Amino acid sequence: MTSSLLPSLPAVDDVLFNFAQSDGFWANLVIAFGTSYDVVKATELQQQWKSRNFSQIPPIEVLSDEVLGTANGAYSSSKNKIYLSASFLNTASSAAIVNVILEEIGHYVDAQVNQVDSAGDEGAIFAELVQGNSLDVATLDALRGENDQTTIIINGEIIQVEQADFTGTNGNDTITGTSGDDTINPLRGQDNVDGGEGNDLLIVNYSSNTYAGTTTYPAGISSSIYLSSGDWSGSFSAYINSSGNYDYLSFSNRPLA
């Protein structure tokens, strides 16, 4: 286990501990995993997390980009193991690392409480909800429509996994996509996204921004989208308080050559 990973693990434990005690525990499980999940198994997990018993959480293995590709992390139900990208761990903030681990734990929880994999990227939904972030209908629909299934090869063995793509934090992030079709969810903060080539899905979710607005700093999202030299670019912004502080996202995306 790398030194960059170790400081993030207590923070992951704290999130799960707080979530297990929250009033919204059961309602959020329904949002992430549907209404047919195994309540007995979910209760077992809740009681374990309330007792700060995290021994059931899958082990973590760090892999190179040659194995994981562009994914920051992945989970294999057949191996019951979480995989994280070495380059991601070396460059990401602690908050981003925590978010990806929680996403893969979400895939693990789904495998425990459901006999059939939940639709879309239930791990990303779980990661947001356990950290106290709300998701609007459009964001939920986008995540539920995402296909996060893929395969990786480790020591010649083909392993089916669910992967974490490009998810930021509520801090200030710089996210660079690939030439493929990426799903990018930078969350809040002042972010810069370069989607690269491909047909990308950009999720702009300011639903946890409850600022009511003033005459000087009104509430709501402002946007600007334009096409320049074949590249789509633009920005979104929303004030977060009466002092003029704001969330901001700038983005660009290039069409395939």
N, C-alpha and C positions, 0 to 999 in steps of 0.2 A: 504494500500500500504506500503511495507516494506521500511525501511530507505536505504537499499542497492540498491533499484530500483530508488529512486528519483534523485540521481545525474546523472543518465544516460539519463533521459528524455530530458533535454535541448540539449544534443549532438545528439539525434535522430532528434529533430526538426531542428537543424542546417544542418544535412545531407539532409533532405527533402527539406529545403529551398534552399540549394545550387544546388541540383539536378534539382529542378523546373526551375532554371534559366540557366541551362547548355545547351550548344549547342547540346549535345547528348541526350536530354530528349526523343524525339520522337523515335529516332533510338533504344534506349535502351528499350523503351516500347515494340517495336516489338520483340526484342530478348527475353524479359521475357514473354510476353503475346500473341505473334503471331500477325498476320496482320488483324484480324477481330474484334479487340477490339472496343468498343464504344468511338469514338473520342470526342464526346460531354462531356461524363462523365469524360474522362481523362483530358480534358481541364479544367473542373470545379475543379478537384483536383489540377492541376498545378497552377491555379489562386489562390486557397486557400493557397497552400503552399508558393507561392510567397509573399502573404500578411501575412505570418506567422500565418495563421488561421489553427490550427490543431484540431479544435473541432470535426471534423468528424472521427478522429482516434478512433478505438474501445477502450473501457475501458479494463484495465488489471486486471486480477484476479490471485493471487498467489495460487498454489495448491501443495499438498504434492506429493512425489514420488509414494505413494500408488495409486494416481489418474492418474498422468501423466506417470508413469513407467519410462523408460529411456530417454524420450524426455526432452529437455531443455525448449521447449515451444510448443504451439499449437494455432491454430485459428479455431473457429467455425463460419461458415457463417450463420447458423441458429440462433445462439445467438448473432452474430456480437460481439464477445468478444475474446480477446487475453488471453491465459493462460500461465503462467510462472512457472517453477519448483522452489520451495522454496530452495531446496538444491543447485540448480544451482546458484541462486541469492546470496547465502551465501558463495559460493566458487569461483565464476567466476570473472574475471577482468571486469572493466567497459567496455572495448572494446568488450569483448565477449558478455556482456549483450546487448550492443547497437546492435551488429550484429544479435542476436536472435530476438530482438524486430523488427528490420527492416525486417527480414525474415517473421515474422508474418504479418507485415504491407503489405508486398508483396502479401501474400495470401488474405488479405483484399482487396487490389487494384484489384486483379484478379477477385474477386467476384463482384466488382462494375462495371468493364468494360467488362467482358465476361459473357455470359449466361451459358457457359459450362466451367468447371474447366480446366485450361491449363494443358497440358501433363507434367508429372514429377513434380519436386520440383521447381515451378516457384518462390516461396518465396526466396529460396536460391539464385537463379539467380538474382532476383531483389536486394537482399541485397548486393551482390557483385557489381553490376553495379552502384547502387546509391552511393556507397562509392568510385567510381572511379577505381575499379579493372576490368581489362579485363579478359575474359574467353576464352580459346582456344576451338577448335572444340571438342576435346576429352572430355573436362570437361563439356561442354554444353550437349553433347550427353549422358554422364553419368547422369547428373542431370535431363535431360528430360526423361530418362528411369527409374528414381527412383519412387517408389510408396510411397508417404508420407501420404496416407489416413489411418486413424484408428478410433477407437471409444474410448471414455472415459466415465466413469460413475460418475456423480456428484449428490449426494443426491438421488440415485436410478434411475436417468434419464440417458439413453444412448444418448450420443452426438457425432455426426460425426465431426471429426476435421482433419486438416492438420497439421502435426507436424514438428518441427525442430529437427534434429538428432544431430550429432556431427560435429559442424563447429567451427574451431578455429579462430584466429585473425592473423594479420600480425606481432604480437609480438611473444614471446617465450611461447609456450603452452605445457601442458601435458594433453593428452586426453586418457581416459580409456574407452574402449568399453564394451560390454556386451557379454553374452553367445549366443545371437541371431545374426542375420544377420544385421550388421550395415553399414551405409554409413558414412565415416569419411573424412572430408575435412579440414585439419589443416591450409590451406593457407600458407603464408610465415612466415619467422622467423626461429628460431632454436627450433624445436618441437620434442616431444617424444610421440609416439603413441603406446599404448598397445591395440590391437583389441580384446583381449579376445578370446573366442571360436566363432564358427560360420563362415559362408561364408561372409566375409566383403568386401566392396568396398572402397578402399583407393584412394582418388583423390589427385594427386600431381599437383598443378597448379602454375607454376612460370612464367606465361605468362606476368605478369606486370614487370618482371625483364628485363630491356632494356639494361643492361650492355653489351658493345661490346667486351670486353676482351682485354688482353695484353698477351705478351709472358709468363710472370711470372704467371699471373692469368687469364687463358683463359676463354672464355664464354662457356656456355653450361652446361648441367646437367650430373653429375657423379652419378652412381648408383652401389649398391652392394646388391645382394639378395642371400640368402643361406638357406638351410634346416639343422637344427640341433636338434637331438633328437625328431623329429616329429614336431618341431615348425619352422614356417617361420619367418625369421628376415631379416633385411637389412637397407639400408639407401639411401637417395638421398641428393645431395648437389649441389649448384650453386653459384659461386662468384657473388657479387653484385656491386663491385667497385674495382679500381686498388690498394686499400690499403689491399686487401686480406680478407675483410669481406664477409660473405657468408650466404645464407639460408641453413638450414640443417634439415633433417627429419630422425629420426630413428624410426623403427617400428618393432613390433612382433605380431604374430597371432598364436593361438593354434588351432589345429583341434579338432572337437568334440570327446569326449571320447567314 
